[in-house]
Amino acid sequence: MTQKTIFLLLGGNLGDRQQNILEAKKYISLQIGEIEVESSIYQTAAWGVENQPSFLNQVIQISSLLSPQEILVQIEDIEKKLGRKRYQKWYARTIDVDILYYENEILEETEDGTEQKRDLKIPHPFLQERRFTLVPLVEIAPHFVHPIFEKTNAELLEECLDKLNVSVLGATPTTA
């Protein structure tokens, strides 16, 4: 089996947000695969449920021998180790790790009805709607082509209607 290239989005808005991202990357390296490229860390306004603290987000590119399903199991384990509790969709959390791309694969598996199994959809179904995902993704992979839309990440960002603030951590915030 050959190494696969995977893009993951890390984010959180509870606790020590930077430390949680660092811890998540440590566990990803140990449990999933080697981190090859990292975007800057971005401070972003909450999306979906907006009345909550701002998030820190980062996109990483990793290489792994694991299947998408195996990666999801490891992600859920890492989130649990870092105190993630699932109350409500798009709500405050210590850490969230999403699979954005797994090579050029298109995959859609839905829940089995239990609370333990999450949907697995690759590419991530909201990727093209979220500046907090696209800005760091474009930083490290502007020319990667979305396998469904057949557009680069840079093109998806240009077309994105989301206008929420996304700024490099420590930089003066700007709006789209």
C-alpha positions as CSV (number, residue, x, y, z in Angstrom):
1,M,0.0,0.0,0.0
2,T,1.3,3.5,-0.9
3,Q,1.2,6.6,1.2
4,K,-1.8,8.8,0.5
5,T,-2.0,12.6,0.7
6,I,-4.6,13.9,3.0
7,F,-5.6,17.4,4.0
8,L,-7.1,17.9,7.5
9,L,-8.6,21.0,9.1
10,L,-7.9,21.5,12.8
11,G,-9.9,24.0,14.8
12,G,-11.3,24.8,18.2
13,N,-12.7,27.6,20.3
14,L,-12.5,26.4,23.9
15,G,-9.7,26.2,26.4
16,D,-6.1,26.9,25.3
17,R,-6.9,26.9,21.5
18,Q,-3.2,27.0,20.4
19,Q,-2.2,24.2,22.7
20,N,-5.1,22.1,21.6
21,I,-4.0,22.4,18.0
22,L,-0.4,21.5,19.0
23,E,-1.7,18.5,20.9
24,A,-3.9,17.4,18.0
25,K,-0.9,17.6,15.6
26,K,1.2,15.5,18.0
27,Y,-1.5,12.8,18.1
28,I,-2.0,12.9,14.4
29,S,1.7,12.3,13.8
30,L,1.6,9.4,16.2
31,Q,-1.7,7.8,15.2
32,I,-2.4,8.8,11.5
33,G,0.7,9.9,9.6
34,E,3.5,12.3,9.0
35,I,2.6,16.0,8.8
36,E,4.2,17.3,5.6
37,V,2.9,20.9,5.4
38,E,1.2,23.2,7.8
39,S,-0.7,26.5,7.1
40,S,-0.5,29.4,9.4
41,I,-2.9,29.4,12.3
42,Y,-5.9,31.6,11.7
43,Q,-8.3,33.3,14.0
44,T,-11.8,33.0,12.6
45,A,-15.3,34.1,13.5
46,A,-17.7,31.2,14.4
47,W,-19.6,29.8,11.4
48,G,-23.0,28.1,11.6
49,V,-23.7,29.0,15.2
50,E,-22.3,32.5,15.5
51,N,-22.9,33.4,19.1
52,Q,-19.8,31.7,20.5
53,P,-16.0,32.5,20.9
54,S,-13.9,32.8,17.8
55,F,-12.0,29.8,16.6
56,L,-8.4,29.1,15.8
57,N,-8.0,27.0,12.6
58,Q,-5.1,25.4,10.7
59,V,-4.9,23.1,7.7
60,I,-2.3,20.4,7.5
61,Q,-1.2,18.1,4.8
62,I,-0.3,14.6,5.9
63,S,0.8,11.4,4.3
64,S,-0.7,8.1,5.7
65,L,-1.2,4.5,4.9
66,L,-4.6,4.5,6.6
67,S,-7.9,4.3,4.8
68,P,-10.4,7.2,5.2
69,Q,-12.4,5.0,7.6
70,E,-9.4,4.2,9.7
71,I,-8.4,7.9,9.8
72,L,-11.9,8.9,11.0
73,V,-11.6,6.3,13.9
74,Q,-8.3,7.8,14.9
75,I,-9.6,11.4,14.6
76,E,-12.5,10.6,16.9
77,D,-10.0,9.0,19.4
78,I,-7.8,12.2,19.3
79,E,-10.8,14.5,19.7
80,K,-11.9,12.5,22.7
81,K,-8.4,12.6,24.3
82,L,-8.5,16.4,23.9
83,G,-11.8,16.7,25.7
84,R,-14.2,17.0,22.7
85,K,-17.8,16.5,23.6
86,R,-20.4,16.4,20.9
87,Y,-23.5,18.3,22.0
88,Q,-24.8,20.1,19.0
89,K,-23.6,20.6,15.4
90,W,-21.3,23.6,14.8
91,Y,-21.1,24.4,18.5
92,A,-18.1,25.3,20.8
93,R,-15.4,22.7,21.1
94,T,-11.9,22.1,22.4
95,I,-10.8,20.5,19.1
96,D,-12.4,19.5,15.8
97,V,-10.5,17.6,13.1
98,D,-12.1,17.3,9.7
99,I,-10.9,15.4,6.6
100,L,-11.0,17.9,3.7
101,Y,-9.5,15.7,1.0
102,Y,-8.2,12.2,0.8
103,E,-6.1,12.2,-2.4
104,N,-8.7,12.8,-5.2
105,E,-11.2,10.3,-3.8
106,I,-15.0,11.0,-3.6
107,L,-16.6,9.1,-0.7
108,E,-20.0,9.3,1.0
109,E,-20.9,7.0,3.9
110,T,-23.8,7.9,6.1
111,E,-24.5,7.2,9.8
112,D,-25.6,3.7,10.9
113,G,-28.1,5.2,13.4
114,T,-25.8,5.0,16.4
115,E,-24.2,7.9,18.1
116,Q,-20.7,6.4,17.7
117,K,-20.5,6.6,13.9
118,R,-20.2,9.9,12.1
119,D,-20.9,10.5,8.5
120,L,-17.8,10.2,6.3
121,K,-18.0,12.5,3.2
122,I,-14.9,13.3,1.2
123,P,-14.2,15.9,0.0
124,H,-15.7,17.7,3.0
125,P,-19.2,18.8,1.9
126,F,-18.9,22.4,3.3
127,L,-15.3,23.0,2.2
128,Q,-16.3,25.4,-0.6
129,E,-18.6,27.4,1.6
130,R,-16.2,28.3,4.4
131,R,-13.5,30.9,4.3
132,F,-12.0,29.6,7.5
133,T,-11.3,26.4,5.6
134,L,-10.4,27.8,2.2
135,V,-8.0,30.5,3.4
136,P,-5.5,28.2,5.1
137,L,-6.1,25.5,2.5
138,V,-5.1,28.0,-0.3
139,E,-2.0,29.0,1.7
140,I,-0.6,25.4,1.4
141,A,-2.4,23.9,-1.7
142,P,-3.8,26.7,-4.0
143,H,-3.6,24.5,-7.1
144,F,-5.1,21.3,-5.7
145,V,-8.3,20.5,-7.7
146,H,-11.5,19.7,-5.9
147,P,-12.6,16.3,-7.4
148,I,-16.3,17.2,-7.6
149,F,-16.3,20.8,-8.6
150,E,-13.1,20.5,-10.8
151,K,-11.9,23.8,-9.5
152,T,-8.7,24.7,-7.6
153,N,-8.8,25.7,-4.0
154,A,-7.9,29.2,-5.1
155,E,-10.8,29.3,-7.5
156,L,-13.2,28.1,-4.8
157,L,-11.9,30.8,-2.4
158,E,-12.5,33.5,-5.1
159,E,-16.1,32.3,-5.5
160,C,-16.8,31.8,-1.8
161,L,-19.8,33.8,-0.6
162,D,-18.8,33.5,3.1
163,K,-17.6,37.0,4.3
164,L,-16.7,36.1,7.9
165,N,-13.4,37.4,9.2
166,V,-10.4,35.1,8.8
167,S,-7.0,36.5,9.8
168,V,-3.5,35.1,10.6
169,L,-3.2,34.7,14.3
170,G,-1.5,37.9,15.7
171,A,-2.3,39.9,12.5
172,T,-4.7,42.9,12.4
173,P,-8.2,41.4,11.4
174,T,-9.4,42.2,7.9
175,T,-12.7,41.4,6.3
176,A,-13.3,40.0,2.8
